[in-house]
Protein backbone atom coordinates (compact mmCIF):
# COMPACT_ATOMS: atom_id res chain seq x y z
CA UNK A 1 0.00 0.00 0.00
CA UNK A 2 1.23 3.49 -0.82
CA UNK A 3 -0.16 6.52 0.95
CA UNK A 4 -0.96 9.89 -0.54
CA UNK A 5 1.99 12.17 -1.21
CA UNK A 6 2.01 15.02 1.30
CA UNK A 7 3.75 18.33 0.62
CA UNK A 8 5.75 19.69 3.55
CA UNK A 9 7.58 22.98 3.95
CA UNK A 10 9.82 24.50 6.59
CA UNK A 11 6.94 26.63 7.94
CA UNK A 12 5.40 23.43 9.29
CA UNK A 13 2.68 23.05 6.66
CA UNK A 14 2.03 19.40 5.97
CA UNK A 15 3.92 18.18 9.04
CA UNK A 16 0.76 17.25 10.96
CA UNK A 17 -0.79 15.75 7.82
CA UNK A 18 2.25 13.47 7.46
CA UNK A 19 2.00 12.35 11.08
CA UNK A 20 -1.74 11.70 10.71
CA UNK A 21 -1.05 9.63 7.58
CA UNK A 22 1.46 7.53 9.55
CA UNK A 23 -1.08 7.03 12.35
CA UNK A 24 -3.79 6.00 9.84
CA UNK A 25 -1.47 3.45 8.24
CA UNK A 26 -0.49 2.08 11.66
CA UNK A 27 -4.15 1.73 12.64
CA UNK A 28 -5.05 0.14 9.31
CA UNK A 29 -2.29 -2.48 9.74
CA UNK A 30 -3.30 -3.19 13.34
CA UNK A 31 -0.13 -2.05 15.07
CA UNK A 32 -0.09 -1.94 18.85
CA UNK A 33 0.08 1.44 20.58
CA UNK A 34 3.81 0.99 21.25
CA UNK A 35 4.49 0.07 17.60
CA UNK A 36 2.43 3.03 16.42
CA UNK A 37 4.44 5.37 18.65
CA UNK A 38 7.72 3.95 17.29
CA UNK A 39 6.55 4.50 13.70
CA UNK A 40 5.36 8.01 14.55
CA UNK A 41 8.71 8.77 16.21
CA UNK A 42 10.52 7.62 13.05
CA UNK A 43 8.39 9.99 10.95
CA UNK A 44 8.81 12.95 13.32
CA UNK A 45 12.58 12.53 13.61
CA UNK A 46 12.92 12.03 9.86
CA UNK A 47 11.09 15.28 9.14
CA UNK A 48 12.97 17.18 11.85
CA UNK A 49 16.35 15.88 10.72
CA UNK A 50 15.91 16.95 7.12
CA UNK A 51 14.50 20.33 8.11
CA UNK A 52 17.30 21.07 10.60
CA UNK A 53 20.06 20.07 8.17
CA UNK A 54 18.73 21.59 4.95
CA UNK A 55 17.04 24.68 6.40
CA UNK A 56 14.73 25.88 3.63
CA UNK A 57 12.61 22.90 2.67
CA UNK A 58 9.85 21.98 0.26
CA UNK A 59 9.52 18.23 0.51
CA UNK A 60 7.26 15.37 -0.50
CA UNK A 61 6.47 12.69 2.08
CA UNK A 62 4.73 9.36 1.66
CA UNK A 63 4.83 5.91 3.17
CA UNK A 64 4.66 2.45 1.72
CA UNK A 65 3.94 -0.71 3.63
CA UNK A 66 3.49 -4.37 3.12
CA UNK A 67 2.09 -6.17 6.11
CA UNK A 68 3.84 -4.71 9.13
CA UNK A 69 6.90 -3.49 7.22
CA UNK A 70 6.93 0.25 6.60
CA UNK A 71 9.08 2.50 4.42
CA UNK A 72 8.80 6.23 5.05
CA UNK A 73 9.96 8.30 2.06
CA UNK A 74 10.92 11.94 1.84
CA UNK A 75 12.30 13.79 -1.16
CA UNK A 76 13.48 17.38 -1.23
CA UNK A 77 15.93 19.73 -2.89
CA UNK A 78 18.47 21.98 -1.20
CA UNK A 79 21.47 24.09 -1.99
CA UNK A 80 24.03 21.43 -1.15
CA UNK A 81 27.36 22.12 0.50
CA UNK A 82 29.98 19.85 2.07
CA UNK A 83 28.63 20.30 5.58
CA UNK A 84 25.01 19.42 4.69
CA UNK A 85 26.14 16.45 2.65
CA UNK A 86 28.29 15.15 5.50
CA UNK A 87 25.52 15.57 8.10
CA UNK A 88 23.02 13.77 5.90
CA UNK A 89 25.33 10.86 5.12
CA UNK A 90 26.27 10.53 8.82
CA UNK A 91 22.55 10.03 9.52
CA UNK A 92 22.34 6.84 7.48
CA UNK A 93 22.71 3.31 8.77
CA UNK A 94 25.49 2.48 6.29
CA UNK A 95 27.21 5.91 6.41
CA UNK A 96 27.22 6.15 2.60
CA UNK A 97 25.34 7.76 -0.24
CA UNK A 98 22.85 5.23 -1.60
CA UNK A 99 22.96 6.72 -5.10
CA UNK A 100 26.63 5.76 -5.41
CA UNK A 101 26.33 2.01 -5.91
CA UNK A 102 27.56 1.51 -9.49
CA UNK A 103 30.93 2.53 -10.90
CA UNK A 104 29.43 5.53 -12.70
CA UNK A 105 27.40 6.39 -9.61
CA UNK A 106 30.53 6.37 -7.46
CA UNK A 107 32.37 8.47 -10.01
CA UNK A 108 29.52 10.99 -10.18
CA UNK A 109 29.37 11.07 -6.37
CA UNK A 110 33.11 11.78 -6.09
CA UNK A 111 32.84 14.54 -8.69
CA UNK A 112 29.82 16.14 -7.00
CA UNK A 113 31.53 16.02 -3.62
CA UNK A 114 34.71 17.56 -5.06
CA UNK A 115 32.92 20.58 -6.54
CA UNK A 116 30.85 21.34 -3.44
CA UNK A 117 31.83 24.39 -1.46
CA UNK A 118 31.80 25.02 2.24
CA UNK A 119 28.95 27.03 3.76
CA UNK A 120 29.49 30.78 3.61
CA UNK A 121 29.51 32.02 7.20
CA UNK A 122 31.49 35.16 6.44
CA UNK A 123 28.50 37.50 6.14
CA UNK A 124 27.30 37.46 9.75
CA UNK A 125 27.02 41.25 9.93
CA UNK A 126 29.76 41.69 12.52
CA UNK A 127 32.95 43.43 11.38
CA UNK A 128 36.13 41.39 11.93
CA UNK A 129 37.55 43.97 14.37
CA UNK A 130 34.49 43.73 16.61
CA UNK A 131 34.21 39.94 16.24
CA UNK A 132 37.79 39.45 17.52
CA UNK A 133 36.98 41.47 20.65
CA UNK A 134 33.91 39.41 21.56
CA UNK A 135 34.46 37.09 24.49
CA UNK A 136 31.58 34.76 23.60
CA UNK A 137 31.40 33.65 19.99
CA UNK A 138 28.13 32.33 18.58
CA UNK A 139 27.73 28.56 18.45
CA UNK A 140 28.85 26.87 15.26
CA UNK A 141 25.44 25.48 14.39
CA UNK A 142 22.96 25.85 17.27
CA UNK A 143 20.10 24.06 15.47
CA UNK A 144 22.08 20.91 14.91
CA UNK A 145 22.74 18.85 18.00
CA UNK A 146 22.60 15.44 16.28
CA UNK A 147 19.67 14.42 18.50
CA UNK A 148 17.40 13.57 15.56
CA UNK A 149 20.20 11.57 14.00
CA UNK A 150 20.79 9.37 17.05
CA UNK A 151 17.10 8.84 17.84
CA UNK A 152 16.27 7.97 14.25
CA UNK A 153 19.11 5.47 13.90
CA UNK A 154 18.20 3.79 17.20
CA UNK A 155 14.45 3.45 16.48
CA UNK A 156 14.48 2.70 12.74
CA UNK A 157 15.68 -0.57 11.25
CA UNK A 158 17.42 1.18 8.36
CA UNK A 159 18.00 4.77 7.27
CA UNK A 160 19.04 5.38 3.66
CA UNK A 161 19.80 8.67 1.94
CA UNK A 162 20.51 9.07 -1.75
CA UNK A 163 22.04 12.42 -2.71
CA UNK A 164 22.31 13.34 -6.35
CA UNK A 165 23.19 16.93 -7.07
CA UNK A 166 20.81 19.05 -5.02
CA UNK A 167 18.20 16.27 -4.65
CA UNK A 168 17.81 14.27 -1.46
CA UNK A 169 15.83 11.03 -1.27
CA UNK A 170 15.52 9.65 2.25
CA UNK A 171 13.99 6.29 3.17
CA UNK A 172 13.44 5.12 6.75
CA UNK A 173 12.48 1.46 7.14
CA UNK A 174 10.78 -0.03 10.20
CA UNK A 175 9.38 -3.52 10.43
CA UNK A 176 7.23 -4.96 13.20
CA UNK A 177 7.66 -8.70 12.85
N, C-alpha and C positions, 0 to 999 in steps of 0.2 A: 504494500500500500504506500502511496506517495501522497503527502499532504499538499495543501495549497501552498503556493509560493508567497511569502510575506515580505513586503518591503520594509526595511528598517533604516532609520537614519540616526545621526549622532544626537539629535534633539530628543530621542526617546520614542519617537513615533514608530509603532510596529513592535516595540519590545514586548509589551503586554500581550499583543496578539500572538506573538511567537510562543510565549509561555503558555497561553491558553491552548494553542494548537498542540503543544507537547502534552499538556494535561488531558486533552481529549483523546489523543492517541493512546496514552497510558491507560485511561479508563476503558477505551474500546478493546484493548488487548488484555484487560483484566489484571493489570499489575497491582500488587499490594501497595499500601500507602507508603511504605519504606522505599519500594522500588520506584514509585512515582516521584518521590522526593529526590531520589538519586538522579533520575532522568531530568527532572526540572533543574537540579543543581548543575548538571552538565550543560544544559541549554543556557542558563544564566551566566555561568562562568565563560562559556564560549563567546557569547555576545559581549560581555564585559572585556574579555581579553582583546578581542579584535578592536573594539572601540578605544581602549586605552592605549594600544600600540599604534594604531593607524591615525587616531585623531578624527579628522573629518571622515565621515563614513556614510555611504549609501549602499546598503547591502541587500541581498536576497537570502532568505532563510526558508528552509523546508526540511521535512524529515521523511525518511523512508523506513519502513519496518516490515519484517517478515517474522511472524510469530512474536516472540519476545526479544528479538534482536533489532536494535534501532540504530540508524545512522542519521545524525543531525548534520545538515549541510549549510554552509554559509559561503557566499561568494561576494566579493567586493573589489573595488579598485582603490589604489592609493598612490600618492607620490612616494615611490620607494627610495629608501636610502639604506646604507649599510647597517645602521643601527636597527631600523625597523625589521629588516630582513633577518638579522641575527636574532632579535627577540622572538620573532615568529617561529623561526626554525628551532630555537631552544624550547619552544612550547610543545613540540611534537614528541611522540613516543620514541621514534627512531632517530631523532636529532638530524634529519636530513630533508631536503626538498623532494617531495614526491613526484614532481614533474621531471626530475633528472634521473630517469631510470635507464634510458637507452644511451648509446654512445653519443648520438647527436643531442639528446636531451642534456647529458652531462656537459658537453661542449658549450651548448647554449647557456646553461646555468653558470659555468665558469666565466663566460664572456659577459653576461649580464651582471654578475657580481663584481667583475673587474671595472666596469664602467660606472658603477654606482658611486655617488659621492657621499660624504658625511653630512649629517644635518648641519644647517647653518644656524649657529647660535650666536653669531657675532652681532646681530642687530637687536640687542636687548634694551636699547635706549639709554644705557648708562655709559658715559664717556670712560675711556680706559683709565684716566687719571683718578677719577672718583672711584671706579671699581676697585682699583688697587688699594685704596684707603679703607674700604669697607672691611670690618672685622668679620662679619657673618656673610658668607656668599650664599646665593640661592642654591637650593638642592639641584643636583644634576637633572633628575627627571622625577618630580614629586608624585606624578600620577602612577608611575610604574613601580610597584613594590614586589612584583612577581608572585603575588598572592593568587591571582587567577590561574596563573600557569601551574603552580603546585597543586591547587585544589583540583583543577581539571585533570591533570595527569594522574592523580591518586584515585579519582572517582571513575573516570572513563576507562574502558578497556583499551582503546587505541585512539590517538589523536594524530591526524595526518594533515599536512598543509602542503599544497602545491602552489609555488610562486612562479609565475611566468610573466616577465615584464612588470607591469604595474597591477596585474590581476592576482588575487589571492583566492584560493579555493580551499576551504577548511572542512574537514569531515571528522566528527567525533562519533565513535562507535561505542555502544553499550549494549551488552546482552544479559538477559536475566534467564539463565538456564534452569 
